[in-house]
Amino acid sequence: MPQRPLNLNTLADILQGEGWDVFVAEDVIARREDRGGVWNVYADRAGRVRLEVTREAGMPQGRRLQVAGREYRVLREVNEIINVMTTIDEEDDLLYVLRVFEDIVWRKLWEGERA
């Protein structure tokens, strides 16, 4: 836990500088979408930081249906959700943690030995 509560506006500025869409309330919530899926970062004054990534885990399957004369389209998507959590002591630690989060997700480090 940090010596002092972290400044949420400073955390938000760091995330915005990295291209994230940011919302500040009781916590900082940041979001970005790219070829890797939907990425969300949550951070609070106590230094808790969590990354949540939702990405496709399989090909979507679609089908058209007729029910009572009306056409419906059903799309079934299979996604995986990955959560990575840590804590930081200072606002400036956030940028480093973001890089490590990305490395963990892209290299699937949870599937192998400790880094």
VEXTOR-510322 format. One record per residue (C-alpha): residue number from 1; residue in one letter; y negated, z, x negated. Coordinates in pm, 1 decimal, padded with zeros to 6 digits. Layout:
<nodes>
- NUM,A,Y,Z,X
...
</nodes>
This chain:
<nodes>
- 1,M,00000.0,00000.0,00000.0
- 2,P,-00347.1,-00084.0,-00131.7
- 3,Q,-00583.9,00188.6,-00252.7
- 4,R,-00829.8,00076.2,00014.5
- 5,P,-00788.9,-00132.4,00330.4
- 6,L,-00799.6,-00502.8,00254.1
- 7,N,-01094.9,-00708.2,00375.9
- 8,L,-00967.4,-00944.9,00646.4
- 9,N,-01261.7,-01183.1,00607.3
- 10,T,-01188.2,-01222.1,00236.6
- 11,L,-00822.1,-01295.8,00314.9
- 12,A,-00934.9,-01548.8,00576.5
- 13,D,-01168.7,-01718.3,00327.3
- 14,I,-00884.4,-01751.7,00075.2
- 15,L,-00657.5,-01909.7,00337.0
- 16,Q,-00930.4,-02144.4,00463.1
- 17,G,-00997.9,-02250.9,00104.9
- 18,E,-00633.2,-02355.0,00083.9
- 19,G,-00659.9,-02567.3,00398.5
- 20,W,-00517.1,-02327.8,00657.2
- 21,D,-00655.4,-02293.2,01010.1
- 22,V,-00746.5,-01924.8,01035.8
- 23,F,-00808.2,-01672.5,01314.6
- 24,V,-00922.7,-01316.4,01243.8
- 25,A,-00870.4,-01034.1,01493.2
- 26,E,-00683.2,-00711.5,01416.8
- 27,D,-00496.7,-00914.0,01153.3
- 28,V,-00541.4,-01251.5,00986.4
- 29,I,-00335.7,-01529.4,01139.2
- 30,A,-00327.5,-01865.3,00963.3
- 31,R,-00147.2,-02187.4,01053.2
- 32,R,-00085.1,-02528.0,00904.7
- 33,E,00138.8,-02816.3,00994.5
- 34,D,00279.4,-03065.1,00747.8
- 35,R,00596.7,-03257.0,00669.7
- 36,G,00765.6,-02924.0,00602.4
- 37,G,00711.5,-02797.1,00955.5
- 38,V,00481.3,-02538.1,01106.8
- 39,W,00371.3,-02265.5,00865.1
- 40,N,00218.3,-01937.1,00984.4
- 41,V,00084.4,-01657.7,00766.2
- 42,Y,00012.3,-01309.7,00899.5
- 43,A,-00175.8,-01052.2,00688.7
- 44,D,-00317.8,-00709.7,00767.1
- 45,R,-00547.6,-00449.2,00612.4
- 46,A,-00246.4,-00254.9,00479.9
- 47,G,-00150.0,-00548.7,00256.8
- 48,R,00152.5,-00664.7,00455.6
- 49,V,00188.6,-01042.2,00435.5
- 50,R,00446.6,-01252.5,00618.4
- 51,L,00515.1,-01622.6,00611.1
- 52,E,00697.1,-01779.1,00904.5
- 53,V,00810.8,-02140.9,00872.4
- 54,T,00959.2,-02334.1,01163.0
- 55,R,01112.6,-02667.1,01070.1
- 56,E,01363.7,-02915.5,01198.9
- 57,A,01723.9,-02836.8,01115.9
- 58,G,01871.4,-03145.0,01280.8
- 59,M,01786.6,-03466.9,01456.8
- 60,P,01634.2,-03433.2,01803.7
- 61,Q,01845.9,-03567.3,02087.4
- 62,G,01685.1,-03710.0,02397.0
- 63,R,01808.8,-03818.7,02736.2
- 64,R,01655.4,-03944.7,03059.6
- 65,L,01772.4,-03795.6,03388.8
- 66,Q,01719.0,-03885.0,03751.9
- 67,V,01701.2,-03592.1,03992.6
- 68,A,01607.6,-03647.3,04356.9
- 69,G,01443.7,-03980.7,04271.9
- 70,R,01224.3,-03839.3,03993.9
- 71,E,01276.1,-03925.0,03628.6
- 72,Y,01288.1,-03647.9,03370.2
- 73,R,01314.8,-03672.4,02994.4
- 74,V,01492.9,-03393.4,02810.1
- 75,L,01445.9,-03353.7,02436.7
- 76,R,01668.3,-03105.9,02255.2
- 77,E,01538.4,-02999.9,01915.6
- 78,V,01719.3,-02781.9,01664.4
- 79,N,01490.1,-02573.6,01445.0
- 80,E,01527.8,-02306.0,01184.7
- 81,I,01283.3,-02021.6,01139.4
- 82,I,01237.1,-01872.0,00793.7
- 83,N,01046.5,-01545.2,00742.2
- 84,V,00937.8,-01422.9,00398.9
- 85,M,00758.1,-01088.2,00365.6
- 86,T,00586.8,-00895.5,00089.5
- 87,T,00289.3,-00666.7,00030.2
- 88,I,-00025.7,-00713.5,-00175.5
- 89,D,-00259.0,-00456.1,-00330.6
- 90,E,-00572.4,-00670.6,-00352.9
- 91,E,-00712.7,-00970.0,-00168.3
- 92,D,-00690.8,-01180.5,-00484.1
- 93,D,-00310.1,-01137.9,-00484.0
- 94,L,-00286.2,-01353.2,-00170.9
- 95,L,-00320.5,-01688.4,-00347.3
- 96,Y,-00035.6,-01608.0,-00585.5
- 97,V,00180.9,-01484.2,-00296.6
- 98,L,00118.3,-01809.6,-00104.3
- 99,R,00246.7,-02008.9,-00403.6
- 100,V,00557.4,-01791.1,-00429.6
- 101,F,00619.7,-01820.1,-00054.3
- 102,E,00611.0,-02199.9,-00081.5
- 103,D,00841.9,-02195.0,-00382.5
- 104,I,01090.9,-01971.6,-00201.6
- 105,V,01095.3,-02201.0,00102.4
- 106,W,01108.4,-02536.6,-00077.3
- 107,R,01372.4,-02426.3,-00329.6
- 108,K,01567.0,-02224.4,-00068.5
- 109,L,01581.8,-01932.6,-00310.8
- 110,W,01746.8,-01708.6,-00048.8
- 111,E,02064.2,-01918.3,-00085.3
- 112,G,02116.3,-01847.1,-00454.3
- 113,E,02078.6,-01575.9,-00710.8
- 114,R,01768.2,-01363.4,-00747.6
- 115,A,01467.4,-01543.2,-00896.6
</nodes>
